[in-house]
Amino acid sequence: MNAKDNFLKVKHLYNRAGFGISYTDLQKLSKKNLEKVVDNMLKDSQKDDPIKLVNDFESKRQLLVQAGLYAKKDLTDDEKKMRQQIVREQNEVSRDLNIAFINQMINTDAPLREKMTLFWHGHFACRSNNPFFAQQLNNIQRDNALGSFKTLLVEVSKSPAMLQYLNNQQNRKGKPNENFARELMELFTLGRGNYTEQDIKESARSFTGWMYDKDGSFIFRENLHDTGTKTFFGKIGNFEGENIIDIILEKPETSQFIARKVYKFFVNDNPNEAHVKELATHFYNSKYDIASMMKKMFTSDWFFSPENVGTKIKSPAEFLVGLSREFYVTYNKPQVLIQLQSSLGQYLFNPPNVAGWPGGQSWIDSSSLMLRMRIPSLVLNDGEIDFSGKADPEDEAVIALSRVATTNANANTKPKSYVNANADWPKFLGTLPKGLTPLALTEFLLQPKLNDKITTMVSDNKGLRSTAVEITSMPEYQLC
């Protein structure tokens, strides 16, 4: 086992399967067999670590109150105020939930589990104004992130967040709503072109009655279910929702669709079809065991091929989480994480549509690249940042912080820092071996192979701290 080669492989593995790795851990793990390193990542991910920000009891109380208010045609002034107050509270908790997910990724000891949760968060893209529903779906994705894809698919399909988002609450016999049935096949399993419009109609009939109760619990309303005979992919029967899912999973096209998305997320934006087929066949034969598929991918020689190393653009979440983990950053004003997500184009829990974030080259334009290159020095040096023109002006966190800045400016005092973050430099520098040169630090921080320009630019006369800030502010740091 070549130590240098294994060092680079483990670094690549943790950049893709997690959010980076400390120098200390990299030195330790690079001495181990690579398959053992992957096995340990999978083992660490077995422990469930749900987000418990949203209080179940309070959320269910709000749901029942809201249900009562929505059922009334004419509300009193007090009832209107009550409804507005609930909406305000839900919006505030939704922002807190967003930050909780980011912090979970930053602080986790099981980075693969959280990276897979982030993948499923984009695959099963969903918006919900109810933070209780959103947290529940996020925890479903986390709990099943590396388990059975069938179990994950069924639980997501029964989640109030998804039933609400894709209108299955309105899907009943005699008046089927096809929205959920269509997206189930087009975006979640088979992919476009592998089903017919008639398949959608028959699937929608099978999912009639899949709803959630007033307190947010899944309920199958038999009186609203179409019990008639359906024909789906050539099979005939009185199908219900789970029967449809079973039939979809029998089709190899489902394993191919999922394998291709996994490949694009973890390996390369331009899939090698032979490698995708290899992965899909393994996934199908394992009866859709996600962990087995991921191990197959992470231990394949092609995962470490030069064309797959340092060639992917980090998503905004990967960039922010990786930077924060690398330098042990504490955000004293966590709302800035919401602004940064919004400005960079990936506001978690708020995908652009049901297809999720397109990823790849779409993460970068001239404006967002300039912002990405400024963020490291601002976060690591507690600088100020102007979000004008990038952050959503309707975002309440932006409005609140802008108000603070304006007030301070009017008082002839220096506006408060938008960032207000602290990097733990002693801790970061303590992870580096003694005598590490700025050039060696640069090789560690950047995944792409160093070119002559970067090598020439890095001066051994600079300190490691200033080198780190300079290197993380380069375009190459946006690649993993």
Summary of the structure (lengths in Angstrom):
residues: 480
radius of gyration: 24.2
end to end distance: 23.9
largest distance: 78.1
contacts: 1494
relative contact order: 0.10
helix: 60%
strand: 5%
